[in-house]
Amino acid sequence: MLSSTFVREFVIGIADNVTGDTEGLFFVESDAPDLGRLRSTMGVRSG
């Protein structure tokens, strides 16, 4: 519900504070994000 409440896109990613490098891994663009894809991106296996 974050997306519709705040009318914003949210990004889950990683950052390196030393180099300043960032990488967006998963974009939440709707109220029903693809949780299976998020788990896969994070390396979490179902089971």
PDBQT receptor file of N, H, CA, C and O in Angstrom, charges set to zero:
ATOM      1  N   MET A   1       0.800  -1.182   0.000  1.00  0.00    +0.000 N 
ATOM      2  CA  MET A   1       0.000   0.000   0.000  1.00  0.00    +0.000 C 
ATOM      3  C   MET A   1       0.857   1.268   0.000  1.00  0.00    +0.000 C 
ATOM      4  O   MET A   1       0.338   2.377  -0.127  1.00  0.00    +0.000 OA
ATOM      5  N   LEU A   2       2.149   1.096   0.141  1.00  0.00    +0.000 N 
ATOM      6  H   LEU A   2       2.571   0.196   0.243  1.00  0.00    +0.000 HD
ATOM      7  CA  LEU A   2       3.019   2.271   0.123  1.00  0.00    +0.000 C 
ATOM      8  C   LEU A   2       2.909   3.042  -1.179  1.00  0.00    +0.000 C 
ATOM      9  O   LEU A   2       2.873   4.273  -1.189  1.00  0.00    +0.000 OA
ATOM     10  N   SER A   3       2.855   2.303  -2.275  1.00  0.00    +0.000 N 
ATOM     11  H   SER A   3       2.884   1.303  -2.267  1.00  0.00    +0.000 HD
ATOM     12  CA  SER A   3       2.846   2.950  -3.585  1.00  0.00    +0.000 C 
ATOM     13  C   SER A   3       1.648   3.873  -3.754  1.00  0.00    +0.000 C 
ATOM     14  O   SER A   3       1.809   5.016  -4.182  1.00  0.00    +0.000 OA
ATOM     15  N   SER A   4       0.452   3.401  -3.426  1.00  0.00    +0.000 N 
ATOM     16  H   SER A   4       0.321   2.473  -3.078  1.00  0.00    +0.000 HD
ATOM     17  CA  SER A   4      -0.735   4.240  -3.601  1.00  0.00    +0.000 C 
ATOM     18  C   SER A   4      -0.855   5.300  -2.507  1.00  0.00    +0.000 C 
ATOM     19  O   SER A   4      -1.333   6.403  -2.770  1.00  0.00    +0.000 OA
ATOM     20  N   THR A   5      -0.434   4.983  -1.299  1.00  0.00    +0.000 N 
ATOM     21  H   THR A   5      -0.046   4.087  -1.085  1.00  0.00    +0.000 HD
ATOM     22  CA  THR A   5      -0.528   5.944  -0.200  1.00  0.00    +0.000 C 
ATOM     23  C   THR A   5       0.350   7.160  -0.448  1.00  0.00    +0.000 C 
ATOM     24  O   THR A   5      -0.078   8.295  -0.239  1.00  0.00    +0.000 OA
ATOM     25  N   PHE A   6       1.572   6.922  -0.891  1.00  0.00    +0.000 N 
ATOM     26  H   PHE A   6       1.919   6.000  -1.061  1.00  0.00    +0.000 HD
ATOM     27  CA  PHE A   6       2.524   8.009  -1.068  1.00  0.00    +0.000 C 
ATOM     28  C   PHE A   6       2.726   8.428  -2.522  1.00  0.00    +0.000 C 
ATOM     29  O   PHE A   6       3.457   9.377  -2.803  1.00  0.00    +0.000 OA
ATOM     30  N   VAL A   7       2.070   7.714  -3.448  1.00  0.00    +0.000 N 
ATOM     31  H   VAL A   7       1.476   6.943  -3.220  1.00  0.00    +0.000 HD
ATOM     32  CA  VAL A   7       2.177   7.971  -4.886  1.00  0.00    +0.000 C 
ATOM     33  C   VAL A   7       3.658   8.076  -5.278  1.00  0.00    +0.000 C 
ATOM     34  O   VAL A   7       4.085   9.030  -5.929  1.00  0.00    +0.000 OA
ATOM     35  N   ARG A   8       4.405   7.084  -4.867  1.00  0.00    +0.000 N 
ATOM     36  H   ARG A   8       4.058   6.309  -4.338  1.00  0.00    +0.000 HD
ATOM     37  CA  ARG A   8       5.841   7.018  -5.129  1.00  0.00    +0.000 C 
ATOM     38  C   ARG A   8       6.220   5.599  -5.499  1.00  0.00    +0.000 C 
ATOM     39  O   ARG A   8       5.516   4.647  -5.163  1.00  0.00    +0.000 OA
ATOM     40  N   GLU A   9       7.321   5.468  -6.184  1.00  0.00    +0.000 N 
ATOM     41  H   GLU A   9       7.893   6.241  -6.457  1.00  0.00    +0.000 HD
ATOM     42  CA  GLU A   9       7.917   4.173  -6.469  1.00  0.00    +0.000 C 
ATOM     43  C   GLU A   9       8.986   3.920  -5.406  1.00  0.00    +0.000 C 
ATOM     44  O   GLU A   9       9.751   4.823  -5.069  1.00  0.00    +0.000 OA
ATOM     45  N   PHE A  10       9.041   2.712  -4.887  1.00  0.00    +0.000 N 
ATOM     46  H   PHE A  10       8.420   1.978  -5.161  1.00  0.00    +0.000 HD
ATOM     47  CA  PHE A  10      10.028   2.362  -3.883  1.00  0.00    +0.000 C 
ATOM     48  C   PHE A  10      11.032   1.384  -4.479  1.00  0.00    +0.000 C 
ATOM     49  O   PHE A  10      10.681   0.538  -5.301  1.00  0.00    +0.000 OA
ATOM     50  N   VAL A  11      12.273   1.510  -4.059  1.00  0.00    +0.000 N 
ATOM     51  H   VAL A  11      12.558   2.197  -3.391  1.00  0.00    +0.000 HD
ATOM     52  CA  VAL A  11      13.337   0.665  -4.580  1.00  0.00    +0.000 C 
ATOM     53  C   VAL A  11      14.038  -0.030  -3.423  1.00  0.00    +0.000 C 
ATOM     54  O   VAL A  11      14.399   0.598  -2.427  1.00  0.00    +0.000 OA
ATOM     55  N   ILE A  12      14.223  -1.325  -3.571  1.00  0.00    +0.000 N 
ATOM     56  H   ILE A  12      13.930  -1.835  -4.380  1.00  0.00    +0.000 HD
ATOM     57  CA  ILE A  12      15.026  -2.082  -2.623  1.00  0.00    +0.000 C 
ATOM     58  C   ILE A  12      16.358  -2.328  -3.309  1.00  0.00    +0.000 C 
ATOM     59  O   ILE A  12      16.399  -2.857  -4.420  1.00  0.00    +0.000 OA
ATOM     60  N   GLY A  13      17.436  -1.952  -2.662  1.00  0.00    +0.000 N 
ATOM     61  H   GLY A  13      17.403  -1.522  -1.760  1.00  0.00    +0.000 HD
ATOM     62  CA  GLY A  13      18.727  -2.071  -3.306  1.00  0.00    +0.000 C 
ATOM     63  C   GLY A  13      19.861  -2.210  -2.314  1.00  0.00    +0.000 C 
ATOM     64  O   GLY A  13      19.656  -2.428  -1.120  1.00  0.00    +0.000 OA
ATOM     65  N   ILE A  14      21.052  -2.078  -2.840  1.00  0.00    +0.000 N 
ATOM     66  H   ILE A  14      21.219  -1.901  -3.810  1.00  0.00    +0.000 HD
ATOM     67  CA  ILE A  14      22.248  -2.154  -2.009  1.00  0.00    +0.000 C 
ATOM     68  C   ILE A  14      23.097  -0.917  -2.271  1.00  0.00    +0.000 C 
ATOM     69  O   ILE A  14      23.021  -0.304  -3.336  1.00  0.00    +0.000 OA
ATOM     70  N   ALA A  15      23.904  -0.567  -1.281  1.00  0.00    +0.000 N 
ATOM     71  H   ALA A  15      23.966  -1.065  -0.416  1.00  0.00    +0.000 HD
ATOM     72  CA  ALA A  15      24.767   0.602  -1.426  1.00  0.00    +0.000 C 
ATOM     73  C   ALA A  15      26.098   0.332  -0.740  1.00  0.00    +0.000 C 
ATOM     74  O   ALA A  15      26.162  -0.360   0.275  1.00  0.00    +0.000 OA
ATOM     75  N   ASP A  16      27.149   0.885  -1.308  1.00  0.00    +0.000 N 
ATOM     76  H   ASP A  16      27.097   1.448  -2.133  1.00  0.00    +0.000 HD
ATOM     77  CA  ASP A  16      28.472   0.823  -0.708  1.00  0.00    +0.000 C 
ATOM     78  C   ASP A  16      28.805   2.231  -0.224  1.00  0.00    +0.000 C 
ATOM     79  O   ASP A  16      29.027   3.134  -1.031  1.00  0.00    +0.000 OA
ATOM     80  N   ASN A  17      28.837   2.414   1.078  1.00  0.00    +0.000 N 
ATOM     81  H   ASN A  17      28.656   1.681   1.733  1.00  0.00    +0.000 HD
ATOM     82  CA  ASN A  17      29.071   3.748   1.642  1.00  0.00    +0.000 C 
ATOM     83  C   ASN A  17      30.485   4.256   1.384  1.00  0.00    +0.000 C 
ATOM     84  O   ASN A  17      30.711   5.466   1.404  1.00  0.00    +0.000 OA
ATOM     85  N   VAL A  18      31.433   3.372   1.143  1.00  0.00    +0.000 N 
ATOM     86  H   VAL A  18      31.250   2.389   1.126  1.00  0.00    +0.000 HD
ATOM     87  CA  VAL A  18      32.810   3.791   0.904  1.00  0.00    +0.000 C 
ATOM     88  C   VAL A  18      32.958   4.373  -0.498  1.00  0.00    +0.000 C 
ATOM     89  O   VAL A  18      33.518   5.456  -0.673  1.00  0.00    +0.000 OA
ATOM     90  N   THR A  19      32.453   3.649  -1.493  1.00  0.00    +0.000 N 
ATOM     91  H   THR A  19      31.998   2.770  -1.351  1.00  0.00    +0.000 HD
ATOM     92  CA  THR A  19      32.609   4.098  -2.881  1.00  0.00    +0.000 C 
ATOM     93  C   THR A  19      31.456   4.973  -3.357  1.00  0.00    +0.000 C 
ATOM     94  O   THR A  19      31.591   5.721  -4.326  1.00  0.00    +0.000 OA
ATOM     95  N   GLY A  20      30.314   4.872  -2.664  1.00  0.00    +0.000 N 
ATOM     96  H   GLY A  20      30.204   4.264  -1.877  1.00  0.00    +0.000 HD
ATOM     97  CA  GLY A  20      29.141   5.615  -3.096  1.00  0.00    +0.000 C 
ATOM     98  C   GLY A  20      28.355   4.901  -4.183  1.00  0.00    +0.000 C 
ATOM     99  O   GLY A  20      27.377   5.446  -4.696  1.00  0.00    +0.000 OA
ATOM    100  N   ASP A  21      28.771   3.684  -4.546  1.00  0.00    +0.000 N 
ATOM    101  H   ASP A  21      29.565   3.242  -4.129  1.00  0.00    +0.000 HD
ATOM    102  CA  ASP A  21      28.060   2.909  -5.564  1.00  0.00    +0.000 C 
ATOM    103  C   ASP A  21      26.727   2.405  -5.016  1.00  0.00    +0.000 C 
ATOM    104  O   ASP A  21      26.638   1.979  -3.865  1.00  0.00    +0.000 OA
ATOM    105  N   THR A  22      25.697   2.460  -5.853  1.00  0.00    +0.000 N 
ATOM    106  H   THR A  22      25.770   2.806  -6.788  1.00  0.00    +0.000 HD
ATOM    107  CA  THR A  22      24.382   1.945  -5.482  1.00  0.00    +0.000 C 
ATOM    108  C   THR A  22      23.834   1.105  -6.616  1.00  0.00    +0.000 C 
ATOM    109  O   THR A  22      24.193   1.289  -7.779  1.00  0.00    +0.000 OA
ATOM    110  N   GLU A  23      22.966   0.187  -6.262  1.00  0.00    +0.000 N 
ATOM    111  H   GLU A  23      22.675   0.037  -5.318  1.00  0.00    +0.000 HD
ATOM    112  CA  GLU A  23      22.332  -0.668  -7.272  1.00  0.00    +0.000 C 
ATOM    113  C   GLU A  23      20.907  -0.952  -6.829  1.00  0.00    +0.000 C 
ATOM    114  O   GLU A  23      20.685  -1.535  -5.768  1.00  0.00    +0.000 OA
ATOM    115  N   GLY A  24      19.936  -0.537  -7.646  1.00  0.00    +0.000 N 
ATOM    116  H   GLY A  24      20.116  -0.063  -8.508  1.00  0.00    +0.000 HD
ATOM    117  CA  GLY A  24      18.541  -0.860  -7.386  1.00  0.00    +0.000 C 
ATOM    118  C   GLY A  24      18.286  -2.294  -7.818  1.00  0.00    +0.000 C 
ATOM    119  O   GLY A  24      18.566  -2.654  -8.961  1.00  0.00    +0.000 OA
ATOM    120  N   LEU A  25      17.760  -3.112  -6.925  1.00  0.00    +0.000 N 
ATOM    121  H   LEU A  25      17.532  -2.819  -5.997  1.00  0.00    +0.000 HD
ATOM    122  CA  LEU A  25      17.530  -4.521  -7.234  1.00  0.00    +0.000 C 
ATOM    123  C   LEU A  25      16.070  -4.844  -7.514  1.00  0.00    +0.000 C 
ATOM    124  O   LEU A  25      15.771  -5.723  -8.323  1.00  0.00    +0.000 OA
ATOM    125  N   PHE A  26      15.175  -4.151  -6.860  1.00  0.00    +0.000 N 
ATOM    126  H   PHE A  26      15.418  -3.437  -6.203  1.00  0.00    +0.000 HD
ATOM    127  CA  PHE A  26      13.757  -4.473  -6.977  1.00  0.00    +0.000 C 
ATOM    128  C   PHE A  26      12.950  -3.201  -6.845  1.00  0.00    +0.000 C 
ATOM    129  O   PHE A  26      13.105  -2.460  -5.875  1.00  0.00    +0.000 OA
ATOM    130  N   PHE A  27      12.099  -2.947  -7.805  1.00  0.00    +0.000 N 
ATOM    131  H   PHE A  27      11.974  -3.549  -8.594  1.00  0.00    +0.000 HD
ATOM    132  CA  PHE A  27      11.278  -1.744  -7.826  1.00  0.00    +0.000 C 
ATOM    133  C   PHE A  27       9.845  -2.100  -7.449  1.00  0.00    +0.000 C 
ATOM    134  O   PHE A  27       9.238  -2.974  -8.068  1.00  0.00    +0.000 OA
ATOM    135  N   VAL A  28       9.303  -1.428  -6.439  1.00  0.00    +0.000 N 
ATOM    136  H   VAL A  28       9.796  -0.718  -5.936  1.00  0.00    +0.000 HD
ATOM    137  CA  VAL A  28       7.922  -1.643  -6.016  1.00  0.00    +0.000 C 
ATOM    138  C   VAL A  28       7.100  -0.530  -6.653  1.00  0.00    +0.000 C 
ATOM    139  O   VAL A  28       7.142   0.624  -6.227  1.00  0.00    +0.000 OA
ATOM    140  N   GLU A  29       6.351  -0.912  -7.686  1.00  0.00    +0.000 N 
ATOM    141  H   GLU A  29       6.318  -1.850  -8.031  1.00  0.00    +0.000 HD
ATOM    142  CA  GLU A  29       5.608   0.066  -8.476  1.00  0.00    +0.000 C 
ATOM    143  C   GLU A  29       4.108  -0.062  -8.310  1.00  0.00    +0.000 C 
ATOM    144  O   GLU A  29       3.352   0.712  -8.897  1.00  0.00    +0.000 OA
ATOM    145  N   SER A  30       3.662  -1.039  -7.511  1.00  0.00    +0.000 N 
ATOM    146  H   SER A  30       4.276  -1.667  -7.034  1.00  0.00    +0.000 HD
ATOM    147  CA  SER A  30       2.226  -1.242  -7.329  1.00  0.00    +0.000 C 
ATOM    148  C   SER A  30       1.959  -1.679  -5.895  1.00  0.00    +0.000 C 
ATOM    149  O   SER A  30       2.886  -1.911  -5.119  1.00  0.00    +0.000 OA
ATOM    150  N   ASP A  31       0.684  -1.786  -5.560  1.00  0.00    +0.000 N 
ATOM    151  H   ASP A  31      -0.068  -1.598  -6.191  1.00  0.00    +0.000 HD
ATOM    152  CA  ASP A  31       0.312  -2.226  -4.218  1.00  0.00    +0.000 C 
ATOM    153  C   ASP A  31       0.469  -3.734  -4.039  1.00  0.00    +0.000 C 
ATOM    154  O   ASP A  31       0.419  -4.231  -2.914  1.00  0.00    +0.000 OA
ATOM    155  N   ALA A  32       0.653  -4.449  -5.114  1.00  0.00    +0.000 N 
ATOM    156  H   ALA A  32       0.694  -4.045  -6.028  1.00  0.00    +0.000 HD
ATOM    157  CA  ALA A  32       0.811  -5.907  -5.042  1.00  0.00    +0.000 C 
ATOM    158  C   ALA A  32       2.108  -6.311  -5.746  1.00  0.00    +0.000 C 
ATOM    159  O   ALA A  32       2.070  -6.860  -6.847  1.00  0.00    +0.000 OA
ATOM    160  N   PRO A  33       3.260  -6.040  -5.114  1.00  0.00    +0.000 N 
ATOM    161  CA  PRO A  33       4.523  -6.378  -5.754  1.00  0.00    +0.000 C 
ATOM    162  C   PRO A  33       4.682  -7.892  -5.904  1.00  0.00    +0.000 C 
ATOM    163  O   PRO A  33       4.068  -8.662  -5.166  1.00  0.00    +0.000 OA
ATOM    164  N   ASP A  34       5.491  -8.303  -6.841  1.00  0.00    +0.000 N 
ATOM    165  H   ASP A  34       5.991  -7.677  -7.440  1.00  0.00    +0.000 HD
ATOM    166  CA  ASP A  34       5.763  -9.715  -7.093  1.00  0.00    +0.000 C 
ATOM    167  C   ASP A  34       6.725 -10.226  -6.017  1.00  0.00    +0.000 C 
ATOM    168  O   ASP A  34       7.944 -10.133  -6.168  1.00  0.00    +0.000 OA
ATOM    169  N   LEU A  35       6.168 -10.763  -4.939  1.00  0.00    +0.000 N 
ATOM    170  H   LEU A  35       5.178 -10.838  -4.817  1.00  0.00    +0.000 HD
ATOM    171  CA  LEU A  35       6.988 -11.195  -3.810  1.00  0.00    +0.000 C 
ATOM    172  C   LEU A  35       7.873 -12.383  -4.163  1.00  0.00    +0.000 C 
ATOM    173  O   LEU A  35       8.957 -12.533  -3.600  1.00  0.00    +0.000 OA
ATOM    174  N   GLY A  36       7.430 -13.218  -5.079  1.00  0.00    +0.000 N 
ATOM    175  H   GLY A  36       6.549 -13.096  -5.537  1.00  0.00    +0.000 HD
ATOM    176  CA  GLY A  36       8.264 -14.330  -5.536  1.00  0.00    +0.000 C 
ATOM    177  C   GLY A  36       9.514 -13.817  -6.222  1.00  0.00    +0.000 C 
ATOM    178  O   GLY A  36      10.604 -14.350  -6.015  1.00  0.00    +0.000 OA
ATOM    179  N   ARG A  37       9.366 -12.804  -7.022  1.00  0.00    +0.000 N 
ATOM    180  H   ARG A  37       8.481 -12.371  -7.190  1.00  0.00    +0.000 HD
ATOM    181  CA  ARG A  37      10.516 -12.196  -7.697  1.00  0.00    +0.000 C 
ATOM    182  C   ARG A  37      11.443 -11.511  -6.699  1.00  0.00    +0.000 C 
ATOM    183  O   ARG A  37      12.665 -11.583  -6.829  1.00  0.00    +0.000 OA
ATOM    184  N   LEU A  38      10.861 -10.846  -5.703  1.00  0.00    +0.000 N 
ATOM    185  H   LEU A  38       9.868 -10.787  -5.598  1.00  0.00    +0.000 HD
ATOM    186  CA  LEU A  38      11.668 -10.213  -4.662  1.00  0.00    +0.000 C 
ATOM    187  C   LEU A  38      12.478 -11.260  -3.911  1.00  0.00    +0.000 C 
ATOM    188  O   LEU A  38      13.675 -11.077  -3.689  1.00  0.00    +0.000 OA
ATOM    189  N   ARG A  39      11.840 -12.348  -3.522  1.00  0.00    +0.000 N 
ATOM    190  H   ARG A  39      10.868 -12.497  -3.702  1.00  0.00    +0.000 HD
ATOM    191  CA  ARG A  39      12.554 -13.418  -2.815  1.00  0.00    +0.000 C 
ATOM    192  C   ARG A  39      13.679 -13.976  -3.667  1.00  0.00    +0.000 C 
ATOM    193  O   ARG A  39      14.780 -14.220  -3.173  1.00  0.00    +0.000 OA
ATOM    194  N   SER A  40      13.404 -14.177  -4.944  1.00  0.00    +0.000 N 
ATOM    195  H   SER A  40      12.510 -13.979  -5.345  1.00  0.00    +0.000 HD
ATOM    196  CA  SER A  40      14.424 -14.686  -5.866  1.00  0.00    +0.000 C 
ATOM    197  C   SER A  40      15.588 -13.721  -5.989  1.00  0.00    +0.000 C 
ATOM    198  O   SER A  40      16.745 -14.141  -5.993  1.00  0.00    +0.000 OA
ATOM    199  N   THR A  41      15.297 -12.438  -6.087  1.00  0.00    +0.000 N 
ATOM    200  H   THR A  41      14.357 -12.096  -6.083  1.00  0.00    +0.000 HD
ATOM    201  CA  THR A  41      16.336 -11.409  -6.187  1.00  0.00    +0.000 C 
ATOM    202  C   THR A  41      17.235 -11.428  -4.956  1.00  0.00    +0.000 C 
ATOM    203  O   THR A  41      18.445 -11.222  -5.048  1.00  0.00    +0.000 OA
ATOM    204  N   MET A  42      16.624 -11.677  -3.809  1.00  0.00    +0.000 N 
ATOM    205  H   MET A  42      15.641 -11.844  -3.734  1.00  0.00    +0.000 HD
ATOM    206  CA  MET A  42      17.375 -11.683  -2.554  1.00  0.00    +0.000 C 
ATOM    207  C   MET A  42      18.025 -13.029  -2.265  1.00  0.00    +0.000 C 
ATOM    208  O   MET A  42      18.780 -13.164  -1.301  1.00  0.00    +0.000 OA
ATOM    209  N   GLY A  43      17.735 -14.019  -3.093  1.00  0.00    +0.000 N 
ATOM    210  H   GLY A  43      17.122 -13.909  -3.875  1.00  0.00    +0.000 HD
ATOM    211  CA  GLY A  43      18.321 -15.345  -2.882  1.00  0.00    +0.000 C 
ATOM    212  C   GLY A  43      17.611 -16.176  -1.834  1.00  0.00    +0.000 C 
ATOM    213  O   GLY A  43      18.185 -17.120  -1.292  1.00  0.00    +0.000 OA
ATOM    214  N   VAL A  44      16.359 -15.830  -1.543  1.00  0.00    +0.000 N 
ATOM    215  H   VAL A  44      15.892 -15.063  -1.983  1.00  0.00    +0.000 HD
ATOM    216  CA  VAL A  44      15.573 -16.581  -0.563  1.00  0.00    +0.000 C 
ATOM    217  C   VAL A  44      14.809 -17.665  -1.305  1.00  0.00    +0.000 C 
ATOM    218  O   VAL A  44      14.090 -17.387  -2.265  1.00  0.00    +0.000 OA
ATOM    219  N   ARG A  45      14.968 -18.885  -0.858  1.00  0.00    +0.000 N 
ATOM    220  H   ARG A  45      15.552 -19.111  -0.079  1.00  0.00    +0.000 HD
ATOM    221  CA  ARG A  45      14.267 -20.012  -1.484  1.00  0.00    +0.000 C 
ATOM    222  C   ARG A  45      13.005 -20.328  -0.696  1.00  0.00    +0.000 C 
ATOM    223  O   ARG A  45      12.998 -20.253   0.533  1.00  0.00    +0.000 OA
ATOM    224  N   SER A  46      11.937 -20.681  -1.407  1.00  0.00    +0.000 N 
ATOM    225  H   SER A  46      11.943 -20.742  -2.405  1.00  0.00    +0.000 HD
ATOM    226  CA  SER A  46      10.723 -21.096  -0.716  1.00  0.00    +0.000 C 
ATOM    227  C   SER A  46      10.895 -22.528  -0.243  1.00  0.00    +0.000 C 
ATOM    228  O   SER A  46      11.646 -23.306  -0.832  1.00  0.00    +0.000 OA
ATOM    229  N   GLY A  47      10.207 -22.857   0.802  1.00  0.00    +0.000 N 
ATOM    230  H   GLY A  47       9.598 -22.225   1.281  1.00  0.00    +0.000 HD
ATOM    231  CA  GLY A  47      10.302 -24.228   1.231  1.00  0.00    +0.000 C 
ATOM    232  C   GLY A  47      10.111 -24.381   2.637  1.00  0.00    +0.000 C 
ATOM    233  O   GLY A  47      10.164 -25.499   3.149  1.00  0.00    +0.000 OA
TER     234      GLY A  47
